[in-house]
Amino acid sequence: MNEAERTSAGGEAQGQAPQQPPIMETATADPGELLERELMEARSQLETAFADVLRARAEVDNIRKRAQRDVEQAHRYALERYVTELLPVCDGMELGVQAAAVTTDIQALREGMELTFRMFTEAVGRTGVETIAPAAGERFDPELHQAMGMEEASDCPPGSVVRVLQKGYRLNDRLLRPALVVVARAG
């Protein structure tokens, strides 16, 4: 008889101990004590899990409050940089108004206005604003230009800008205002 036959016939293979069911604590302990111990362990695990959930909730609530506070601060102070850039322009305009009240030198007033205008365009440029001012003869772009009229122009091809009536502006590639232009008509 081979080993497989002996095992199937109820005998154990040589060198192997007969398998016995594991000895359980229940055989020696009182079933009530065992249930009480399991209940206490389950309660302990539940209390730990509940404390973890409370901590996680508090952390999420703190993150939400912090994010809300950050958004409020961003809204409140969003223009701070822009206004700071414009303050020197405001100062220059105030000095120009004061000078206009006491001087008759038109050239000095003009130079002051040009300086103030240059300060203004530089301040606006530092905030990401770009000027849209197409040159005469530049192709009309409906994405950036708004046609206010058409006229015949011998020095500009049809469909191109003849002159700019009002400059346009964009902020970080977003159009704020299109340039108002006159477009050359086919003649």
C-alpha positions in Angstrom: 0.0 0.0 0.0 1.4 3.4 -0.9 1.3 6.5 1.2 -1.8 8.0 -0.5 -3.7 4.8 0.1 -2.7 4.7 3.7 -3.8 8.3 4.2 -7.1 7.7 2.5 -7.7 4.5 4.4 -7.7 6.4 7.6 -4.1 5.9 8.5 -1.6 8.7 8.9 1.4 9.0 6.7 4.6 8.0 8.3 6.4 10.9 10.1 3.3 13.0 10.4 1.5 13.6 13.6 -2.2 13.3 13.5 -3.9 16.7 13.1 -5.8 17.9 16.2 -8.1 20.9 16.3 -6.4 24.0 17.9 -6.8 24.3 21.6 -9.2 27.2 22.2 -9.2 29.3 25.2 -12.9 28.8 25.4 -12.5 25.3 26.8 -10.8 26.6 29.9 -12.3 30.1 30.3 -15.7 31.1 31.3 -17.8 32.0 28.2 -19.1 35.1 29.9 -15.5 36.3 30.7 -14.5 35.7 27.1 -17.4 37.7 25.8 -16.8 40.5 28.3 -13.1 40.7 27.2 -14.1 40.8 23.5 -16.6 43.5 24.3 -14.1 45.6 26.1 -11.6 45.2 23.3 -14.2 46.1 20.7 -15.2 49.2 22.8 -11.5 50.2 23.0 -11.1 49.9 19.2 -14.3 51.9 18.7 -13.2 54.7 21.0 -9.8 54.8 19.2 -11.5 55.0 15.8 -14.0 57.6 17.1 -11.1 59.7 18.4 -9.3 59.4 15.0 -12.4 60.5 13.2 -12.8 63.5 15.5 -9.2 64.5 14.9 -9.6 64.1 11.2 -12.8 66.2 11.2 -11.0 68.9 13.2 -8.1 68.9 10.8 -10.4 69.2 7.8 -12.3 72.0 9.5 -9.1 73.8 10.2 -7.9 73.4 6.6 -11.3 74.7 5.3 -11.2 77.7 7.7 -7.6 78.5 6.7 -8.4 78.3 3.0 -11.4 80.5 3.5 -9.3 83.1 5.4 -6.6 82.9 2.6 -9.3 83.6 0.0 -10.7 86.5 1.9 -7.2 88.0 2.3 -6.5 87.5 -1.4 -9.8 89.4 -2.3 -9.1 92.1 0.3 -5.6 92.8 -0.9 -5.8 91.8 -4.5 -5.4 95.4 -5.7 -2.6 96.3 -3.3 0.2 95.7 -5.8 -1.7 97.6 -8.6 -2.5 100.6 -6.3 1.1 100.7 -5.1 2.3 100.9 -8.7 -0.2 103.8 -9.4 0.6 105.9 -6.3 3.6 107.7 -7.9 1.4 108.5 -10.9 -1.2 110.0 -8.6 1.6 112.1 -6.9 2.8 113.3 -10.3 -0.7 114.3 -11.4 -1.1 116.2 -8.1 2.1 118.1 -8.7 1.0 118.9 -12.2 -2.2 120.4 -11.1 -0.4 122.5 -8.5 2.1 123.6 -11.1 -0.6 124.6 -13.5 -2.1 126.9 -11.0 1.0 129.0 -10.6 2.9 128.7 -13.9 2.4 130.0 -17.4 5.2 127.8 -18.9 3.2 125.5 -21.1 6.3 123.6 -22.2 7.1 122.7 -18.6 3.5 121.5 -18.0 3.6 119.4 -21.2 6.9 117.8 -20.1 5.4 117.1 -16.7 2.3 115.5 -18.3 4.5 113.4 -20.6 6.5 112.2 -17.6 3.4 111.3 -15.6 1.9 109.5 -18.6 5.2 107.5 -19.1 5.1 106.6 -15.3 1.5 105.5 -15.7 2.1 103.3 -18.8 5.2 101.7 -17.1 3.2 101.1 -13.9 0.3 99.5 -15.8 2.8 97.5 -17.9 4.4 96.0 -14.7 1.0 94.7 -13.7 0.8 92.6 -16.9 -1.4 95.0 -19.0 -0.4 95.2 -22.7 -1.4 98.0 -25.1 -3.1 97.1 -28.4 -2.3 99.8 -30.9 -2.0 98.4 -34.4 0.2 100.4 -36.9 -1.3 101.7 -40.1 -1.4 99.0 -42.7 -1.5 96.1 -40.1 -4.1 93.5 -40.9 -7.4 94.0 -39.1 -7.8 91.3 -36.3 -11.4 91.0 -35.1 -10.1 89.3 -31.9 -8.2 92.4 -30.9 -9.7 95.3 -32.9 -13.2 96.8 -33.3 -13.9 98.5 -36.6 -15.6 101.9 -36.1 -15.7 102.8 -39.7 -14.2 102.2 -43.1 -12.5 104.6 -45.5 -10.5 104.4 -48.7 -6.8 104.7 -48.2 -4.3 104.5 -51.0 -1.4 103.7 -48.7 -3.1 100.7 -46.9 -4.3 97.5 -48.4 -8.1 96.7 -48.1 -9.0 95.0 -44.7 -6.1 96.7 -42.9 -6.0 99.3 -40.2 -5.9 102.9 -41.4 -5.7 104.6 -38.0 -6.4 103.9 -34.3 -9.2 105.9 -32.7 -8.6 104.4 -29.2 -6.0 102.0 -28.0 -7.1 98.6 -26.7 -5.7 96.7 -23.7 -5.3 93.1 -22.6 -4.2 91.6 -19.3 -2.2 88.4 -19.4 -3.6 87.5 -22.8 -7.2 88.3 -21.8 -8.8 91.2 -23.8 -9.9 94.0 -21.6 -10.9 96.4 -24.4 -10.4 96.1 -28.2 -8.6 98.8 -30.1 -11.1 101.0 -31.9 -9.9 101.4 -35.5 -10.8 102.6 -38.9 -10.4 99.9 -41.6 -9.3 100.4 -45.2 -12.1 99.8 -47.8 -11.4 98.0 -51.1 -11.3 100.8 -53.7 
